[in-house]
């Protein structure tokens, strides 16, 4: 069903505006957003991130935050500028998915369902860097299918500079590139871009910059089903080791399997990572929403997963200890994980049946 580009962008704009309003700093009862937390923690810092002070996300994320602070000067204008930046990437995401769906003769209304009226998209769009991250990932896949390998590699490298987990997809992407020379060039350009920017920042500030990555390595369990197996913080290092082992196994299963097309395999790789990682914050679910639209199906368990994922942030500050096992936010995170595992199996089995 073709519903028209104007309708898609009208729905997307409405979603953005709603997200903008529910997190707005003027609201006394606003919904929490990491973006405002960055202002409260870093607006008084002098000098750029990674050099003058540590920032817990990779360089594109930190410098976009810093630019928003410099240009904004106060919290409301900072929030507005940051929101405009996210909106630009959101439009890139919408257009990239729309073009991919058009090539596949898919249904345009799925863009509205998964990328506009999705509760997760509304709640977590102006929240963190995940829209920026996934827009660059999907743009990279679009350019890959168009045989524009250089630009695809640059987009993938740029996405890693927002959140470095995009390199999870490299083993999935490489088989779709013909010729060993092009594959090596793709790796060199995408990984090289990421390494170059990080190396420059490390040289400029060898004591401050490493804290970017140490911050997440030292973070505890959050919104992961592992909290039920390891409720005691003293056992969390064991939980992280178990997470790493399970992640390596799950990703190898995806990489070694030949089941599914490019988008299904990317979905399975991201899902395997999210389900086995010891941190699965609710905004990370945005990584999967474009793939639901591209794959062209609306599984009914998806709506339960959305309910659970939205509920995590909506109940977080009313729970006495929201990171503790059996708290309401963690129960919702567990429900989300169960449903996502079911959806992963459904995608795999559907792709396997189609290829028989």
C-alpha positions in Angstrom: 0.0 0.0 0.0 1.4 3.4 -1.0 0.3 6.1 1.4 2.4 8.9 0.0 5.6 10.7 1.1 3.8 13.6 2.6 1.8 11.4 4.9 4.9 9.6 6.1 6.7 12.9 6.9 3.6 14.4 8.6 3.4 11.4 10.9 7.2 11.5 11.5 7.0 15.2 12.3 4.2 14.7 14.7 6.2 12.0 16.5 9.2 14.2 16.7 7.1 17.1 18.1 5.5 14.8 20.7 8.9 13.6 21.8 10.2 17.1 22.0 7.4 18.3 24.2 7.4 15.4 26.7 11.1 15.9 27.5 11.1 19.7 27.4 13.1 21.3 30.2 10.3 23.7 31.0 8.0 20.9 32.1 8.1 20.3 35.8 6.8 16.7 35.3 8.8 16.0 32.1 9.9 12.5 31.2 13.6 11.9 31.9 16.0 12.3 29.0 19.8 11.7 28.9 20.1 14.8 26.8 19.1 17.1 29.7 21.3 15.0 32.0 24.3 15.9 29.8 23.5 19.6 30.3 23.3 19.4 34.1 26.5 17.4 34.3 28.7 19.1 31.6 27.5 22.6 30.8 29.8 24.1 33.3 32.9 22.4 31.9 35.5 24.6 30.1 36.9 23.2 26.9 35.8 20.4 24.5 34.9 16.8 25.6 37.5 14.0 25.6 40.3 16.6 26.1 39.1 18.8 28.9 36.6 16.4 30.5 35.5 12.8 30.0 32.3 12.0 28.0 30.8 8.6 28.2 29.9 8.2 24.5 32.1 8.1 21.3 33.3 11.3 19.6 30.4 12.3 17.3 28.0 12.0 20.3 30.2 14.1 22.5 31.0 16.9 20.0 27.3 17.2 18.9 26.5 17.7 22.6 29.3 20.2 23.0 28.2 22.2 19.9 24.7 22.3 21.2 25.9 23.6 24.5 28.1 26.3 22.9 25.4 27.5 20.5 22.6 27.2 23.0 24.1 28.9 26.0 21.1 28.1 28.2 19.2 24.8 28.7 16.2 25.6 26.6 18.2 26.7 23.5 20.6 23.8 24.0 17.7 21.4 24.1 16.2 23.0 20.9 19.5 22.8 19.0 20.1 19.2 20.1 16.5 18.3 19.1 17.0 19.8 15.6 20.1 17.8 15.1 18.2 14.6 16.1 15.4 15.6 13.8 17.8 15.9 10.8 19.1 12.4 11.5 15.5 11.1 12.0 14.6 12.4 8.6 17.6 10.6 7.2 16.4 7.4 8.9 12.9 7.8 7.5 14.0 8.5 4.0 16.6 5.7 4.0 14.0 3.1 5.2 11.4 4.5 2.7 13.9 4.0 -0.2 14.8 0.5 0.9 11.1 -0.4 1.2 10.4 1.1 -2.2 13.1 -1.1 -3.8 11.6 -4.2 -2.1 8.0 -3.3 -3.1 7.1 -3.2 0.6 4.4 -1.3 2.5 4.9 2.3 3.3 2.5 2.3 6.2 5.0 0.1 8.1 7.3 3.2 8.3 4.5 5.0 10.2 3.8 2.0 12.5 7.4 1.3 13.5 9.1 4.7 13.1 6.4 7.3 13.9 3.6 6.0 16.2 5.9 3.5 18.0 5.8 4.3 21.7 9.5 3.6 21.9 10.3 6.0 19.1 8.2 8.8 20.7 9.6 8.2 24.2 13.3 7.7 23.3 13.8 9.8 20.2 15.0 12.9 21.9 16.6 11.0 24.7 20.1 9.8 23.7 22.1 9.2 20.5 20.3 6.1 19.3 18.4 7.8 16.4 21.7 9.3 15.2 23.3 5.9 15.4 20.7 3.8 13.7 20.1 6.5 11.0 23.8 6.2 9.9 23.6 2.4 10.1 20.5 2.2 7.8 22.0 4.8 5.5 25.1 2.6 5.2 23.0 -0.4 4.3 21.1 1.7 1.7 24.4 2.8 0.1 25.7 -0.8 0.3 22.8 -2.0 -1.8 23.3 0.8 -4.2 27.0 -0.3 -4.7 28.3 2.9 -3.3 30.8 1.1 -1.1 33.0 4.0 -0.1 30.1 6.1 1.2 28.6 3.0 2.9 31.9 2.4 4.7 32.1 6.0 5.8 28.5 6.0 7.1 29.2 2.8 9.0 32.4 4.3 10.5 30.5 7.4 11.4 27.8 5.4 13.1 30.5 3.7 15.3 31.6 7.2 16.3 28.1 7.7 17.7 27.9 4.2 19.3 30.6 1.8 18.3 28.3 -1.3 18.3 27.7 -0.9 14.5 30.8 -2.9 13.9 28.8 -5.9 15.0 27.3 -5.8 11.5 30.7 -6.0 9.6 30.8 -9.8 9.4 27.2 -9.6 8.1 27.9 -6.9 5.5 31.1 -8.3 4.1 29.6 -11.3 2.2 27.5 -8.8 0.3 30.6 -7.1 -1.1 32.0 -8.7 -4.2 35.8 -9.1 -4.4 38.4 -9.5 -1.7 39.9 -6.1 -2.6 36.7 -4.3 -2.1 36.1 -6.1 1.2 39.5 -5.1 2.6 38.9 -1.5 1.4 35.5 -1.4 3.1 37.0 -2.6 6.4 40.0 -0.3 6.2 37.8 2.8 5.5 35.0 2.1 8.1 37.3 0.8 10.9 40.1 3.2 9.9 37.8 6.3 10.2 36.8 5.2 13.7 40.4 4.4 14.8 41.8 7.6 13.3 39.4 9.9 15.2 39.9 8.0 18.4 43.7 8.0 18.0 43.8 11.7 17.5 41.8 12.3 20.7 44.0 9.9 22.6 47.1 11.7 21.5 45.6 15.0 22.5 44.5 13.7 25.9 45.9 10.3 26.9 44.5 10.5 30.4 41.0 11.9 29.8 40.0 10.2 26.6 40.2 6.5 27.7 37.5 7.2 30.3 35.0 7.2 27.4 35.3 3.5 27.0 36.2 2.6 30.6 32.9 4.2 31.7 30.8 1.5 30.0 33.2 -1.3 30.8 32.8 -0.5 34.5 29.0 0.0 34.3 26.8 -2.4 36.2 23.9 -4.6 35.0 21.0 -2.6 33.7 17.7 -3.7 32.1 19.2 -7.2 31.4 17.7 -10.5 32.3 21.1 -11.4 33.9 20.1 -9.4 37.0 17.8 -12.3 38.0 20.8 -14.7 37.9 23.2 -12.2 39.5 21.2 -10.0 41.9 24.2 -9.4 44.1 26.5 -6.5 42.8 29.5 -8.5 44.1 28.8 -11.1 41.4 28.4 -8.7 38.5 31.9 -9.3 37.1 30.9 -12.9 36.7 27.7 -11.7 35.0 29.8 -9.6 32.6 32.0 -12.6 31.8 28.9 -14.8 31.2 27.4 -12.0 29.0 30.6 -11.9 26.9 30.6 -15.7 26.4 26.9 -15.8 25.5 27.3 -12.8 23.1 30.3 -14.4 21.3 28.3 -17.6 20.9 25.1 -15.9 19.7 26.9 -13.6 17.2 28.9 -16.5 15.8 25.7 -18.4 15.3 24.4 -15.5 13.2 27.7 -14.9 11.3 28.1 -18.6 10.4 24.5 -19.1 9.4 23.5 -18.4 5.8 19.9 -17.9 6.6 18.2 -14.6 5.8 18.8 -11.6 3.6 21.0 -8.6 4.5 18.3 -6.9 6.6 17.2 -10.0 8.4 20.7 -10.9 9.3 21.4 -7.4 10.6 18.3 -7.7 12.7 19.4 -11.0 14.1 22.9 -9.7 14.8 21.7 -6.7 16.7 19.1 -8.7 18.6 21.7 -11.3 19.6 23.9 -8.5 20.9 21.0 -6.8 22.8 19.7 -10.0 24.4 23.2 -11.1 25.6 24.6 -7.7 26.7 24.6 -6.9 30.4 23.2 -3.5 29.5 20.0 -3.2 27.4 18.7 0.3 28.1 15.2 0.9 26.6 16.4 3.4 23.9 18.5 0.7 22.4 15.4 -1.0 21.1 15.3 1.8 18.5 18.1 -0.1 16.6 15.6 -2.8 15.7 12.5 -0.7 14.6 13.7 0.1 11.1 14.3 -3.6 10.4 10.8 -4.5 11.4 9.6 -2.0 8.7 12.0 -3.2 6.1 11.3 -6.9 6.8 7.6 -6.1 6.1 5.7 -7.8 8.8 3.9 -6.8 12.0 4.2 -9.6 14.6 1.6 -9.4 17.3 4.2 -10.0 20.1 5.8 -6.8 19.0 3.1 -4.7 20.7 3.7 -6.5 24.0 7.4 -5.7 23.7 6.6 -2.1 23.0 4.4 -1.9 26.0 7.2 -3.3 28.2 9.9 -1.1 26.7 7.9 2.1 27.1 7.1 1.1 30.7 10.7 0.9 31.7 11.2 4.6 31.7 7.6 5.4 32.8 8.0 3.4 36.0 11.7 3.9 36.6 11.5 6.9 39.0 8.6 5.5 41.0 10.4 2.3 41.9 12.4 2.4 45.1 15.4 0.6 43.5 14.7 0.3 39.7 17.9 -1.7 39.0 17.1 -4.4 41.5 15.8 -7.8 40.3 12.0 -8.1 40.6 11.5 -4.3 40.6 8.8 -3.2 38.1 11.2 -1.7 35.6 13.3 -4.9 35.6 10.2 -7.1 35.3 9.2 -5.2 32.2 12.8 -5.5 30.9 12.6 -9.3 31.4 9.2 -9.4 29.6 10.8 -7.4 26.7 13.7 -9.8 26.5 11.4 -12.9 26.4 9.3 -11.3 23.6 12.4 -10.2 21.7 13.8 -13.7 21.8 10.5 -15.1 20.4 10.7 -12.5 17.6 14.3 -13.5 16.9 13.2 -17.1 16.5 10.3 -16.1 14.3 12.5 -14.1 12.0 15.1 -17.0 11.7 12.4 -19.7 11.1 10.6 -17.5 8.5 13.8 -16.9 6.6 14.8 -20.6 6.7 11.4 -21.7 5.4 11.6 -19.2 2.6 15.0 -20.4 1.5 14.2 -24.1 1.4 
